[in-house]
Amino acid sequence: MTDLRGGSTQVLVLSLLAEEPMYGYQIAKELERRSEGYFDFKEGTLYPLLHRIEKEGLVRGEWQVVEKGPSRKYYSITPEGRKVLEKSAAEWTTFSQRLLKILGQETEPAST
């Protein structure tokens, strides 16, 4: 199951950043909260991904000074990142629907 979770990391991060810019720790905590603890990404997983997708032009990072504590690098999704998110989300939807069908737990197709 670790492979599936790891393979979904990019689409999950892009999905959050499509809502609003966030910094790394905030992304990790929000994924953990929304998944009720199922997705618990450590720094060793999340930050290399953020650096990679920033290099690929899917997100843009910008350092911001905060009143309390150190500066934070906020990430925001780019237009190219939105395209990748849309394609990846559709692929994951199809994958999960087919998997549930094979397992005998078929659900109604998600509307797009």
Secondary structure by P-SEA (a helix, b strand, c coil): caaaaaaaaaaaaaaaaaaccccaaaaaaaaaaaacccccccccccaaaaaaaaaaccbbbbbbbcccccbbbbbbbcaaaaaaaaaaaaaaaaaaaaaaaaaccccccccc
